[in-house]
């Protein structure tokens, strides 16, 4: 049985890195940060749109109730 030295994997590409390290290169670190910022922005837009849709639906339901 072969014992591998303690190691981890790059958060971005999955290549092996020294134990305790997160990224194999500065390029991977930059790409990961960029992708995380994009995902956060996308999530924020989603929650804003869903909140607006729920508000519109609630106002429409209230308007229908008031008219009846």
N, C-alpha and C positions, 0 to 999 in steps of 0.2 A: 504494500500500500504506500502510495506516494503522498507525503504531507506537503501541501502548498503553503508558502509563507502567508502570513496575515495580509490581506489586501481588501480593497473595495472596488467599486465600479463607478465609472464616470456617470454623473447625474444626467448628462446630455446624450452621450453616444453609447455608453455601456462598456467601454474599454476598461481594462484593469488599471487601477491606480494604487499608489501606496496607501497603506492603512491610514485612515483619518483624513485623507484627501477627498475632495468632492468632484474635481474635474481633472481631465487629463491635459488640458491646455487652456490658454487664455481665450482662444477662439471658441472652445466649447463653453466656457464660462459666459462669454459675451452672448453667444447664441441662446443659451439657456435663459439668461436674464431677459433678453429680448422676447423670447417666446412666452415667458411668464408675465411680462408686462402686457403683451398682446392679449393673453388669456384673461388677465384681470380686467382689461378694458372691455373685452367682449362680454364678460360676465356682468360688468356694471351696466352696459347698454341693455343687456337682456333683462335685468331686474327693473330698470327704469321703464322699459317698454311694457313689461308685464304689469307693473304697478299702474301705469297709465291705462292699460287695457282693463284692469280690474276696476279702476275708478270710473271709466266710461260705462262699463257694464252695470256698476252699482247706480250711477246716475240714471241710466236708461231704465233700470228696474224701478227706481223711485219715481221717475216720471210716469211710467205706465201705471203704477199704483195710485198716484195722485190723480191721474185722469179718469180712473175707473170709479 
